[in-house]
Amino acid sequence: MAVRFGVYLPTFSRVRTGRELWNMCLESALTADKFGFTSIWAPDHLLGFDSVERVGEPSIDMLESFTTMAALAQATKNVRVGFSVLCLPFRNPALTAKMAATLDVISNGRLLFGLGAGWREDEFKSYGYTWRPLKERLEESIEAAEVIKRCWTMDKVYFKGRYYNIDGCEVKPKPLQKPTPPIWFGGVGLKAIEGFIRINPDGWLSPPLRLEDLKYRIDVFHMVDKGLTIAMEMYTSIDETSDKALEKARRPIEKWFGDPAEKVADYDASVQLPGGVTVRYGVTIGSPNDCIDVIARYVEVGVSHFVLHFMPLEDTAEGLKMYAEKVIPYFSESC
């Protein structure tokens, strides 16, 4: 099984201006393209977070996903451009289909179409969207996904559903990838996975999960048998030594886990690697060998695509270089 690596772009931060964020994203994307990474990813949020920590505190700047990825698609040559993941209720699905098809054309067929139902109530309400219970958001998103697929594959679309009515939509040009760009769904809840499996996706992009939880979902929904690409976001900090890597990630870890020397270890004492490395929640912090050990455990249960979320975000470009030099070659040689 080929193992591929992508990068979660630094599109948000409390301590950066919008222009600085863009420059970081551009540098990260160009670095990923230069060093042979497979993909670059942007989250689809309207409000940001404080650095990498999901503490619910809006950041000063958060770049919009479609415009950011369109610009990066033009700036790069080889990396696939993906969304981690699009919140389908934010946009009319026919318009989403048009925008995504255009992005596939701009990128010369490099789009990875990640989709989800959204989960932040504050984003919906602050931008004037109706916040619905999870069951309804899933129904709406599944309906939207069906509209999008039809718009990509049919000359003219007529659709009457519970949430959307489409009367003769024509999406031209069509995506370059046939029959559609790869469709990956996000989410971790069993009901969400069960719902999105019904749209016949090409892959699952999981948030960071402990090994047993990830394997359970892969097995219960027969993802390997269905031929799905299994991808996972992984928070990471890498340096020559575990201590250096842990020190770089100290602030994000303290925000997310608590004290790095104690709380991170407590999250999974059964798989304890040097420097507080844990595999329980998809976090790998340490030397290149430490990172290889953690990633290899996930490969064993079926993960073939890792989306690296560097801690801190400002370390993304340098972290990419170290992964390219000292981690990725191991998996290239072992496949």
N, C-alpha and C positions, 0 to 999 in steps of 0.2 A: 504493500500500500504506500503510495507516494504521500509524503508529509509536506504540507505547504504552510507558509507563514505570511500573515498580513499584519498591518499596523492600524490601530485605532488612533485617528488623528487628533491632535490637541486643538480642538475647535472651541474650547471654552476655558476660561480662567478668571479668577477674581483679580489677579495681579497683573494682567496684561490688557493693553488697549486692543481695539479691533484690528488695527493695522499690524500690531505685534503678533496677534494670534494668526493672522493670515500668513505672515512671514514664517512663523513656526510650522504651520501646516504645509506651506510650499516646500520648505527645507526638508521636512519629514517625508513628503511625497517623492521629492526628487531623490532623496537618499534611498528610499525603498526601491525606487525604479532602478537606480544605479547598481544596487547591491543584490538584485535578483529576488526580491520579495514578490510574492504572488499578487497581493492585494493591498489596497488602502481603503479605509472605512471611515465614514462620518456618522455620528449619531443624528437623529432627527428630533431635536428638542427645541422648544421655543424659549425656555428658561434654562439657564445653566446651573452648574453646581460649583461648589468651592473646590477647585482643583479636581482631583479624581474622586473625592469623597462624596458619597451621596448623602449629604446631611440636610437636604431640602432647602438650602440657602441660595437664592438666586445669585449668580455671578454678574459681574459688570458687563461682560461681553460673551455672546454665544453666536457663532457664525451659522447662517442658514445652510441647510444641507445641500439642496439641489444646486444653488448658485456656486457654492464652494466646490462641489464635485465637478461641475461643468468646467470651471476654470482649471482644476487640477487634471482633468481628463485631457485638456488641450496642452498642458505643460509636461505631461508624461507620455511615455511611448509604449510601455509593456505591462505595467501593473493593472490589474482589474480594479474597477472603481465600484465600491459597494456602500450600501446604507445599513447601519447597525442600530436599529432598523427603522424603516419608514413607519410613522404612525398614520395608518390609512385614514382614520376619521378626520385628520387635519385637512384633507383635500378631496374635492370631488374625484371619484376614481377615473372618469374619462379624462379629466385634466391631468391626473397623475400618469395615466397611460401615455398621454401626449408628451409630457415632460420627460418621462423615462425613455421613451422611444427616441426622442431627440438626443438625450444623453448617450444612448447606445450608438447613435450615428456619430456624434462628436468624438466619442472615444474609440471609434472604429471597432465596435463590437466587444467592448470590455466591461460592460455593465454586469454587476451582480445585484439582483433586485431583492434586498432584504425587506421584509414587511412584518408588521405587528399591529396590535390593537391599542397601544398606548397604556400608560399606567399612572400618569401624574395628574391628579385632579386640578392642581393649581395651574398647570399649563392650559388645560381645556377652558377653565373658567376665566382666566385672565385674558385670553384671546377671543372670548365670546363663543366658544364651542360648547355644545351640550355635553355635560358629563353624565354618562349612562352607567348602570351597573355592568360588571364584567361580562355577564351573559349576553347583554345587548351589544356591548362593544365588540365582542367576538362575532356575533351574528352580522353586525354592520361591516366588520372587516372582511369576513369571509365573502359577503356579498360584493364588497368593493373589489376583492381579488378576482372574483369571477368576471366582473365588468372589465377589469384591466386586461385579463387574458383574452377576452373576446375582442377588445379593441385592438390588441396586437395581432390577432390572427384572422379577423373578419373584415371585409371591405366596409361594411356599414353595420352599426350595432343598434338594435332596439332592445331595451331591457326594462322590465317593470318589476320592481322588488319592493320590499318593505321600507328600505331606506333610500334607494336611488331609482330614479326613472331616467332612462337614456333614450332619446328619440332621434335615431338616425345619425349617431356619432361616427365620424370618419377620422381615424388617426393615420395621418400620412405626413412624413414617411414612416414606414413600419420599422421596428428594430432590425438591426442587421443580423442579430442572432436568431436562428430559426429552430423551432417554431416561435420560441420566446427567449429572452434572456433567462439565465438560471434564476429560479425563484426560491429563496431561502426564507423560512419563517423564524421569528424570534419568540421568546417566551419560555417559561419554565413550568408553569402550572399544568397539571395533567389535563384539565378541561381545555386550556388553550391549545396544547399540543394536539389533543384529540380533534379539536375543531379544524386546525390548520392542516392536519394530515389529509383532510377531506378534499383540499384543493389540489392534491397530487403535486406537492412541491418537489424541488430538486435537492433541497438540503435543509438542515436545521442549524441555526446559529444560536447556540446556548450561551446564556450569561455564565459567569464563573460558578462552577458547581463542584462539590466534593465528588470523589470518584464513584462512590456507591450510588449516589443520587443520579449521576449522569448515566451510569451503566443501567440502572433500573429503567430509566426512560427509554434508552436505546432498545432494551430488550422487550419491554412491555408493548411498545409500538412497532416492533419488528423493523426498525429503521435500516439495519444492515440488509435484511432480506429485500426491502423495498428499493434498495440501491441509493438511499439518500446519502449525500455528503454530510458528514457530521463535523461541525465546526464549533469552536468555543472561544469566547473572549477569555484572556488570561492576563491578570494584573501581574506586572513583573518589574523587578529592579535587578540589574546585572552589573557586576564589576569584577575586577580581578580576584577579590576576596569576598567572602560572605559578609564580613564586618563592614566593608566599604559599601556594599550593596544595601545592607540594612540601614546604614546611616543616611544614605541618599533618600531612602523611602520612609524615614522615620516619621516625618510629619503626616504624610498620607495614612500611614499605618495607625498612628496615634488617633487620628480623626475617625478612622474606620473601625479598627479593632480595639483600641486602647493601647496600653503599654506594649511596645514591640517585643520586649524581652520576656513578657509573661503572657499577655493576652493572645498573641498569635500562636504561641506554643500550645496554649490551652484549647485552641480550636481543634487541634487534632494531634494529640500526643502520640498516637499510634504510628504516624508517619512523620517523624521529626528529623529534618535535615539541618545541617549547620546553618547558623545565622538566623534561626527562627523561621526557616522555610516550611511552608505548609502546603499540602495538596488538597486540604479539605475544601477550600472555597476557590480553587482555581487561582491561587497566588503562588508565584515562585520568585523567591528573593535569594540571591546568592551568586556564587561564582558560575562560570560557564558549565562546569561539571554538575553543580547543583541543579541548574536549570534543565540540563539534559536529563537528569534522573527524574525530575518531576514530569516533564513533558512526555518521557517514554512511558510513564504509567498511564497517561491518558491515551496515548497511541494504542496501548494494549487493549483498551476497551472500545476502540473504534474511532477516535477523533483523528481526522486527517488534515484539519485546517485550523491553525491557531491564530487568533487575532490579538496581537500583543498590545496591551494598554500599559504604557510605561509610567513608573512612579519615580520622580514627579514627571508631569507631562513635559516640562521643559527639557527633560533628558531624552526625549524621543529619538532625535537624530543620532546622538552618540550611542544610545542603546541599540538602535538598529545596526549600526556598524559592528558592534561587538557580537550581536547575534549572528550577523552575516559571516563573520570571521571565525567564530568559535562554537556556535551551536548548530546552525543549519547544516554545515558540512557533515556533521555526525549522522543526521537523519538522511541526507542524500546518499551517503555511503552505505547505510544499513538497509536501505530499501531495495 
